[in-house]
Amino acid sequence: MRIVLLNGSPKTGKNNSQYFLDTLEKIIKPGPVHDSEAEHSIVHIRLGREKDILNDPDAIKSLTGCETLVIGFPLYVDGIPSHLLRNLEKMEDLFKRMPHKPHVYGIVNNGFYEGVQCTLALQMLGHWCMHCQLNWYGGLGIGSGEMLGNLDSVPPGHGPKKSFGTGMNTLAGAIISGTALEPIFITPEFPRFLYSFMGNLGWKVTARQNKVSLRKQY
């Protein structure tokens, strides 16, 4: 199976969208989680803020030859980041001309505690698939993405990543079997009040590092 993992994060360095796509790749490949002898050819495409995907011949070749497309991106104002949206619009004619239509899944992460905050973004991705005549097969909405993406010492399926691991395994199983799934919304096994406290503490630390006053300026 030829799978393309498209990272729609505006960041070019380390980012949570890449972590979630990397996690999915590890599960899809044959191993103890899925006892499959099928070979999966997986290609990563990273957009970044400035990239025009139509100017990348290798990316176009991968997209036109894939059987499954997984689009991962961070939630921006309850929707799709503008640079990713522009590239999706540019890809419309490309996909409409393709004789075979890949299955499309989405992985949307956000900084809110609840994964359900990603509902509208997943629906937007589904409408784009309908417009491009692609097969929308559902996906994941991941809450507390910044925390989950930075807990490197905790493996998926354990501790605060318990439901995250379950959701990723379900998504990987759907991809391998070529089946659709209802959107899965993931909220970490972690107290909400502690998540809020850590988030408030985090932005204050960042503000001090950037020499920004915590007091109101008039």
Backbone bond lengths (Angstrom), bond angles and torsions (degrees), N, CA, C in turn:
res aa  C-N    CA-C-N  psi(-1)  N-CA   C-N-CA  omega(-1)  CA-C   N-CA-C  phi
1 M - - - 1.448 - - 1.527 109.82 -
2 R 1.307 115.67 132.56 1.464 120.83 178.67 1.525 109.52 -96.90
3 I 1.326 115.50 117.43 1.464 122.14 -174.47 1.524 109.46 -121.31
4 V 1.314 116.20 133.89 1.463 121.44 174.09 1.523 108.39 -112.65
5 L 1.315 115.40 127.42 1.463 122.14 175.64 1.519 107.33 -105.33
6 L 1.319 116.94 108.58 1.457 122.96 -175.45 1.521 110.01 -100.11
7 N 1.333 115.96 115.97 1.460 121.75 -179.70 1.524 108.97 -92.59
8 G 1.328 115.84 110.89 1.461 120.98 -178.57 1.510 114.38 -97.06
9 S 1.331 117.97 20.38 1.456 120.23 177.24 1.524 110.11 -73.11
10 P 1.342 118.48 141.82 1.466 120.35 176.32 1.523 112.85 -72.67
11 K 1.327 116.77 -13.00 1.459 120.39 -178.79 1.526 110.30 -82.40
12 T 1.319 115.81 138.88 1.463 119.76 178.65 1.528 112.36 -94.22
13 G 1.330 117.05 -20.07 1.461 120.66 178.63 1.521 110.57 -90.84
14 K 1.325 116.22 -146.88 1.458 120.94 178.95 1.524 109.77 -62.98
15 N 1.312 116.38 134.30 1.468 119.67 178.39 1.523 109.57 -152.58
16 N 1.322 114.93 157.69 1.462 120.25 -174.81 1.525 112.48 -68.19
17 S 1.328 117.24 -34.46 1.463 119.65 179.53 1.526 110.94 -59.24
18 Q 1.342 116.36 -39.91 1.455 119.96 178.71 1.525 111.02 -67.02
19 Y 1.331 116.59 -38.10 1.466 120.07 178.37 1.528 110.42 -60.53
20 F 1.327 117.35 -44.50 1.461 120.25 -178.42 1.534 111.27 -67.71
21 L 1.316 117.15 -38.15 1.464 120.24 177.65 1.535 110.98 -68.39
22 D 1.327 116.71 -38.92 1.463 120.38 176.82 1.525 111.18 -63.57
23 T 1.344 115.68 -40.17 1.466 120.37 178.03 1.519 110.64 -61.70
24 L 1.324 116.07 -43.43 1.461 120.51 178.55 1.527 111.11 -61.78
25 E 1.330 117.06 -42.38 1.464 120.50 -179.65 1.521 111.39 -60.45
26 K 1.327 117.04 -41.71 1.462 120.52 -179.50 1.524 111.72 -62.68
27 I 1.332 116.65 -33.18 1.459 119.98 -179.25 1.526 111.08 -78.19
28 I 1.340 116.15 -38.01 1.462 120.23 -177.33 1.520 112.04 -65.50
29 K 1.315 116.69 -39.34 1.462 119.68 -178.27 1.519 110.14 -63.88
30 P 1.337 118.18 145.44 1.467 121.05 -177.23 1.516 111.90 -52.57
31 G 1.311 116.28 135.07 1.460 120.33 -178.86 1.509 109.72 179.14
32 P 1.335 117.38 -161.38 1.456 120.65 -175.36 1.516 114.30 -69.04
33 V 1.361 117.62 -22.15 1.459 118.66 -177.40 1.521 110.96 -78.09
34 H 1.332 116.47 -48.02 1.461 121.18 177.93 1.524 109.04 -121.59
35 D 1.331 115.75 111.26 1.463 120.57 -178.54 1.527 108.99 -79.19
36 S 1.319 115.85 78.97 1.459 120.67 -177.65 1.512 109.56 -127.47
37 E 1.317 115.30 136.60 1.456 120.22 178.63 1.531 111.58 -94.02
38 A 1.329 116.28 -0.79 1.462 120.08 -179.09 1.522 109.92 -68.36
39 E 1.323 115.52 142.31 1.451 120.29 177.53 1.524 109.37 -90.83
40 H 1.318 115.31 131.59 1.453 120.68 -178.99 1.528 108.59 -115.18
41 S 1.309 116.06 117.85 1.457 121.91 176.58 1.524 107.80 -90.43
42 I 1.330 116.50 112.54 1.464 120.92 -173.97 1.525 110.20 -115.57
43 V 1.335 115.66 128.78 1.463 122.04 179.29 1.522 108.80 -121.34
44 H 1.339 115.86 134.01 1.457 121.17 176.17 1.527 109.92 -98.82
45 I 1.319 116.23 136.14 1.467 122.19 172.35 1.521 107.75 -125.43
46 R 1.330 116.39 125.75 1.460 120.99 178.80 1.522 108.81 -111.98
47 L 1.315 116.09 123.35 1.459 119.87 -176.83 1.519 113.08 -81.66
48 G 1.321 116.97 -52.25 1.462 118.60 -173.90 1.522 109.57 72.21
49 R 1.309 116.24 178.25 1.458 120.90 -173.60 1.526 113.23 -76.14
50 E 1.336 117.11 -32.52 1.464 120.14 -171.39 1.528 114.58 -104.96
51 K 1.300 118.94 -7.85 1.467 120.70 -171.07 1.524 112.37 -73.11
52 D 1.323 114.74 135.22 1.459 122.39 171.29 1.519 106.91 -104.63
53 I 1.316 116.54 110.36 1.465 120.20 -171.22 1.525 112.10 -64.87
54 L 1.327 118.39 -26.41 1.465 120.64 -179.74 1.526 112.39 -71.54
55 N 1.326 116.65 -12.46 1.467 120.81 176.71 1.520 112.83 -93.49
56 D 1.328 116.92 5.93 1.463 122.37 -178.03 1.533 109.09 -114.20
57 P 1.339 118.30 96.77 1.475 120.91 -177.64 1.526 113.43 -58.00
58 D 1.336 116.64 -37.14 1.468 119.61 -179.56 1.523 110.91 -65.86
59 A 1.334 116.15 -40.08 1.458 120.01 178.87 1.517 110.96 -65.78
60 I 1.333 116.72 -41.98 1.462 120.81 178.91 1.525 110.72 -62.29
61 K 1.331 116.70 -42.16 1.461 121.19 179.12 1.524 110.74 -61.94
62 S 1.336 116.11 -41.79 1.469 120.03 179.80 1.520 111.14 -66.49
63 L 1.317 117.15 -42.12 1.461 121.40 -177.64 1.529 111.36 -66.38
64 T 1.326 116.56 -43.56 1.460 119.83 -177.38 1.529 112.32 -72.81
65 G 1.323 117.30 -17.25 1.455 120.29 -179.26 1.511 114.37 -103.70
66 C 1.345 117.46 1.31 1.470 118.53 -174.18 1.524 111.85 -86.23
67 E 1.319 114.50 153.89 1.461 121.90 174.66 1.520 111.12 -100.38
68 T 1.330 115.60 -25.20 1.462 121.22 178.87 1.521 108.83 -136.36
69 L 1.325 116.33 134.15 1.464 122.80 177.61 1.523 108.60 -121.44
70 V 1.333 116.14 123.05 1.463 121.68 176.85 1.522 107.79 -113.35
71 I 1.320 116.88 120.33 1.467 122.03 -178.08 1.523 109.04 -107.69
72 G 1.333 116.09 117.61 1.458 121.47 178.56 1.514 110.20 -111.79
73 F 1.328 116.62 136.80 1.460 119.65 179.22 1.530 110.74 -162.43
74 P 1.337 116.95 160.19 1.459 121.22 176.73 1.520 110.92 -85.53
75 L 1.307 116.39 150.09 1.464 121.97 178.66 1.527 109.98 -72.80
76 Y 1.332 116.43 129.80 1.462 121.81 176.48 1.524 108.32 -125.28
77 V 1.336 116.22 109.49 1.477 122.32 -179.82 1.540 110.13 51.26
78 D 1.308 116.04 51.93 1.466 123.93 178.64 1.518 113.83 63.40
79 G 1.329 117.97 15.31 1.450 119.18 -176.86 1.512 113.60 -143.89
80 I 1.331 115.00 -158.39 1.460 123.33 -177.67 1.526 109.59 -91.16
81 P 1.335 119.49 134.05 1.470 121.25 177.53 1.529 111.01 -54.09
82 S 1.335 116.92 142.63 1.466 121.30 -171.93 1.528 113.10 -59.98
83 H 1.347 117.50 -38.95 1.469 119.01 -178.76 1.529 111.24 -66.93
84 L 1.336 116.42 -36.22 1.464 120.67 177.42 1.523 109.64 -69.79
85 L 1.325 117.07 -40.91 1.458 121.15 179.45 1.532 110.92 -60.57
86 R 1.324 116.56 -41.71 1.472 120.07 177.92 1.533 110.95 -61.24
87 N 1.330 116.50 -41.76 1.458 119.88 -179.88 1.531 111.82 -69.88
88 L 1.319 117.08 -35.66 1.459 119.70 176.69 1.530 110.35 -63.23
89 E 1.334 115.74 -39.68 1.473 119.57 177.99 1.529 110.67 -63.87
90 K 1.331 116.60 -38.66 1.467 120.47 -179.42 1.526 111.68 -69.23
91 M 1.327 117.03 -25.11 1.465 120.50 -178.15 1.522 113.26 -85.67
92 E 1.328 117.58 -6.48 1.461 120.84 -174.43 1.526 112.31 -57.07
93 D 1.325 117.26 -53.16 1.471 120.17 -178.43 1.526 111.55 -62.52
94 L 1.348 115.44 -36.60 1.466 120.47 179.30 1.524 110.64 -58.17
95 F 1.340 116.77 -47.54 1.459 120.38 -177.48 1.527 111.95 -73.94
96 K 1.322 116.85 -33.49 1.468 119.33 179.39 1.527 111.47 -63.78
97 R 1.348 116.68 -32.11 1.464 121.03 -178.57 1.530 113.14 -81.41
98 M 1.331 116.84 -14.56 1.457 119.85 -177.29 1.530 111.22 -69.86
99 P 1.339 118.43 132.20 1.471 120.36 179.53 1.524 112.66 -68.44
100 H 1.324 116.45 -33.89 1.463 119.75 177.42 1.531 108.75 -107.47
101 K 1.308 116.19 145.37 1.460 121.23 -175.45 1.530 110.13 -112.38
102 P 1.339 117.52 116.25 1.465 119.93 -179.16 1.524 112.68 -69.72
103 H 1.321 115.39 157.09 1.458 121.34 170.92 1.525 107.95 -78.38
104 V 1.316 116.78 135.80 1.462 120.62 -177.72 1.521 109.80 -117.53
105 Y 1.335 115.35 129.41 1.463 122.82 175.30 1.532 108.51 -122.11
106 G 1.314 116.63 156.75 1.458 120.74 178.61 1.518 112.07 -125.92
107 I 1.341 115.47 146.43 1.468 121.41 171.21 1.521 106.56 -128.89
108 V 1.325 116.11 106.35 1.460 121.55 -178.32 1.525 108.33 -110.24
109 N 1.324 116.72 129.35 1.465 119.95 177.22 1.523 109.77 -119.91
110 N 1.325 115.36 151.40 1.466 119.46 -179.78 1.521 111.01 -143.59
111 G 1.318 115.59 167.10 1.459 120.67 -178.35 1.508 114.12 -87.89
112 F 1.343 117.17 -5.77 1.453 119.99 175.21 1.523 109.58 -72.29
113 Y 1.312 115.77 163.26 1.466 119.74 -178.21 1.533 111.09 -69.06
114 E 1.328 116.26 -39.33 1.463 120.82 -172.99 1.530 112.03 -93.38
115 G 1.319 115.43 138.03 1.454 120.45 176.62 1.521 112.80 -71.38
116 V 1.342 117.18 -23.53 1.464 120.95 -177.66 1.528 111.69 -63.61
117 Q 1.326 117.40 -15.31 1.467 120.91 176.70 1.531 111.18 -61.98
118 C 1.320 117.54 -17.12 1.472 121.86 -178.19 1.523 112.85 -87.78
119 T 1.323 117.58 3.90 1.461 121.18 -175.04 1.522 112.79 -54.38
120 L 1.332 116.79 -51.91 1.466 120.31 -175.43 1.532 111.50 -63.95
121 A 1.332 116.86 -39.66 1.469 120.19 -179.37 1.531 110.97 -63.47
122 L 1.331 117.23 -40.34 1.464 120.37 177.28 1.527 110.50 -66.30
123 Q 1.330 116.90 -38.06 1.457 120.07 177.33 1.529 110.93 -64.59
124 M 1.345 116.70 -39.28 1.468 120.68 177.33 1.525 111.03 -60.78
125 L 1.332 115.40 -41.90 1.463 120.10 178.87 1.529 109.94 -63.72
126 G 1.329 116.01 -38.95 1.458 120.34 177.53 1.524 112.37 -63.96
127 H 1.333 117.07 -40.23 1.467 121.02 178.05 1.526 111.03 -67.01
128 W 1.320 116.89 -36.54 1.466 120.54 176.97 1.530 109.90 -63.17
129 C 1.323 116.28 -42.59 1.467 120.10 178.15 1.528 110.81 -60.68
130 M 1.329 116.46 -42.06 1.458 120.65 179.08 1.536 110.56 -61.85
131 H 1.338 115.67 -41.30 1.462 120.72 -179.87 1.523 111.32 -66.35
132 C 1.349 116.20 -34.23 1.472 120.93 -179.07 1.518 112.73 -89.51
133 Q 1.333 116.23 1.70 1.466 121.65 -177.98 1.525 111.68 64.03
134 L 1.317 116.02 34.73 1.461 122.47 177.56 1.527 109.68 -99.97
135 N 1.317 115.89 166.33 1.459 121.94 -179.33 1.524 110.27 -94.85
136 W 1.320 117.42 105.49 1.468 121.57 178.53 1.522 109.09 -82.42
137 Y 1.358 115.19 120.71 1.456 120.35 -174.30 1.523 114.05 -115.70
138 G 1.343 117.54 13.70 1.457 120.05 175.26 1.518 113.77 90.45
139 G 1.330 116.33 -169.39 1.454 118.91 -178.63 1.515 113.83 173.48
140 L 1.326 115.03 -161.38 1.463 122.77 -176.69 1.518 110.99 -114.03
141 G 1.328 115.98 142.32 1.459 122.87 168.35 1.522 107.24 -116.08
142 I 1.327 116.73 114.03 1.466 121.30 -171.32 1.519 110.63 -107.44
143 G 1.317 116.55 118.78 1.453 121.54 175.30 1.515 111.31 -87.73
144 S 1.322 116.52 158.62 1.473 122.13 -179.93 1.521 111.20 56.44
145 G 1.332 115.90 39.55 1.463 120.57 -175.25 1.509 114.41 -58.81
146 E 1.322 116.62 -37.55 1.461 120.07 -178.57 1.521 110.94 -63.71
147 M 1.336 116.77 -39.39 1.462 120.32 179.48 1.535 110.78 -70.85
148 L 1.335 117.12 -48.28 1.459 120.25 -177.64 1.528 111.51 -63.76
149 G 1.333 116.30 -36.16 1.451 120.17 -178.97 1.510 114.38 -71.17
150 N 1.333 116.14 -15.96 1.465 120.04 -177.62 1.528 113.40 -110.96
151 L 1.320 117.26 2.49 1.470 119.87 176.39 1.531 108.70 -89.69
152 D 1.327 115.63 67.86 1.463 120.47 -175.57 1.524 113.28 -62.75
153 S 1.322 116.30 -29.53 1.463 119.41 -175.64 1.531 112.86 -79.87
154 V 1.341 116.99 -10.17 1.467 120.77 -178.82 1.524 109.29 -105.73
155 P 1.336 118.69 116.78 1.474 120.64 179.91 1.524 111.20 -73.96
156 P 1.338 117.71 151.05 1.468 120.53 175.78 1.526 111.20 -54.91
157 G 1.339 115.63 139.68 1.458 120.57 179.88 1.510 113.71 94.75
158 H 1.347 116.73 -1.20 1.464 120.84 -178.80 1.534 110.32 -127.32
159 G 1.345 115.24 149.96 1.456 120.78 175.31 1.518 112.04 53.18
160 P 1.352 117.23 -133.69 1.461 119.99 -179.12 1.519 113.24 -66.04
161 K 1.334 117.36 -11.05 1.462 121.41 -179.71 1.536 112.99 -100.98
162 K 1.321 117.35 18.78 1.460 119.78 -177.19 1.528 111.56 -62.59
163 S 1.341 117.61 -55.59 1.464 120.32 -178.86 1.523 110.95 -69.18
164 F 1.326 116.84 -28.88 1.461 120.84 176.40 1.529 110.14 -62.12
165 G 1.324 116.27 -45.44 1.460 120.69 178.45 1.524 111.76 -63.08
166 T 1.337 116.37 -41.54 1.466 120.69 178.77 1.521 110.84 -62.94
167 G 1.334 116.10 -44.18 1.458 120.60 -179.91 1.520 112.32 -64.03
168 M 1.333 116.43 -41.79 1.462 120.45 179.38 1.524 111.26 -65.03
169 N 1.325 116.99 -39.90 1.462 120.30 177.92 1.525 111.43 -64.66
170 T 1.335 116.17 -38.42 1.462 120.39 178.16 1.513 110.89 -65.01
171 L 1.343 116.20 -43.55 1.461 120.80 178.78 1.529 110.88 -63.95
172 A 1.325 116.82 -44.41 1.466 120.58 179.15 1.522 110.85 -61.53
173 G 1.328 116.66 -40.53 1.461 120.22 178.47 1.521 111.85 -63.18
174 A 1.343 116.40 -39.54 1.464 120.54 178.98 1.530 110.58 -66.06
175 I 1.328 116.43 -40.40 1.474 120.40 179.49 1.518 110.89 -63.49
176 I 1.325 116.04 -46.36 1.467 120.54 -178.35 1.529 111.72 -64.01
177 S 1.331 116.10 -38.58 1.470 119.77 -178.42 1.519 112.41 -87.91
178 G 1.346 117.13 -8.46 1.459 120.43 179.57 1.507 113.88 69.60
179 T 1.336 116.20 36.42 1.464 120.52 -177.98 1.522 110.82 -115.70
180 A 1.320 115.82 155.92 1.463 121.79 177.70 1.527 109.62 -84.96
181 L 1.314 115.68 159.94 1.453 119.85 177.03 1.523 109.19 -143.73
182 E 1.309 116.16 151.78 1.454 121.15 174.13 1.525 108.39 -69.20
183 P 1.332 118.09 148.37 1.473 119.79 179.43 1.526 111.89 -53.31
184 I 1.316 115.98 136.04 1.460 122.67 178.50 1.522 107.46 -109.97
185 F 1.320 116.88 125.20 1.459 121.19 -178.65 1.521 109.67 -110.19
186 I 1.312 114.97 125.35 1.465 121.66 -171.26 1.528 110.83 -110.61
187 T 1.308 115.36 125.88 1.460 122.97 172.92 1.523 106.83 -122.26
188 P 1.341 118.63 133.10 1.465 120.29 -173.50 1.519 113.71 -68.37
189 E 1.325 114.86 154.89 1.470 121.23 172.74 1.529 107.57 -81.06
190 F 1.317 114.29 76.59 1.465 120.96 -174.07 1.529 106.72 -156.71
191 P 1.343 117.91 135.23 1.468 119.63 -176.51 1.532 112.46 -58.79
192 R 1.318 115.19 133.41 1.469 120.27 -178.17 1.526 111.38 -60.55
193 F 1.335 117.01 -41.72 1.468 119.09 -175.99 1.529 111.00 -65.72
194 L 1.347 116.61 -33.15 1.464 119.41 177.40 1.532 110.94 -71.55
195 Y 1.325 115.58 -37.09 1.469 119.38 177.57 1.522 110.06 -62.76
196 S 1.343 116.50 -43.31 1.457 121.00 178.83 1.534 110.99 -64.79
197 F 1.328 116.13 -41.58 1.468 120.44 179.59 1.527 110.75 -62.68
198 M 1.334 116.34 -45.24 1.458 120.26 -179.04 1.528 111.40 -66.60
199 G 1.337 116.26 -35.84 1.453 119.73 178.21 1.518 112.11 -65.41
200 N 1.324 116.15 -43.54 1.466 120.18 178.20 1.523 111.40 -65.22
201 L 1.321 115.89 -37.71 1.459 119.87 178.11 1.522 110.16 -67.25
202 G 1.324 115.81 -38.83 1.456 119.97 -177.47 1.510 113.94 -63.29
203 W 1.343 117.64 -43.18 1.467 118.15 -178.31 1.521 111.39 -70.91
204 K 1.338 117.45 -27.43 1.462 119.82 176.84 1.529 110.77 -69.28
205 V 1.337 115.85 -40.83 1.464 119.96 176.96 1.526 110.12 -62.55
206 T 1.322 116.58 -44.08 1.466 120.62 178.97 1.514 111.50 -63.07
207 A 1.335 116.45 -39.18 1.468 120.58 178.75 1.528 111.13 -62.39
208 R 1.321 116.50 -42.98 1.469 119.45 179.29 1.527 110.89 -65.97
209 Q 1.337 116.59 -39.05 1.461 120.13 179.09 1.524 111.50 -62.58
210 N 1.314 116.42 -30.07 1.464 121.12 179.80 1.528 112.58 -99.35
211 K 1.353 115.48 13.23 1.468 121.99 175.84 1.527 112.33 59.03
212 V 1.334 114.95 39.89 1.471 120.56 176.84 1.514 108.10 -104.76
213 S 1.341 116.33 131.85 1.452 120.98 -178.81 1.531 110.53 -70.92
214 L 1.340 116.33 142.59 1.443 121.02 177.92 1.514 111.95 -83.81
215 R 1.317 116.43 -10.36 1.466 121.06 179.37 1.515 110.63 -89.78
216 K 1.331 115.67 153.06 1.446 120.30 178.34 1.519 110.82 -64.80
217 Q 1.294 116.89 140.45 1.456 122.73 178.33 1.517 109.41 -112.24
218 Y 1.333 115.35 125.64 1.473 119.74 179.61 1.517 109.35 -120.75
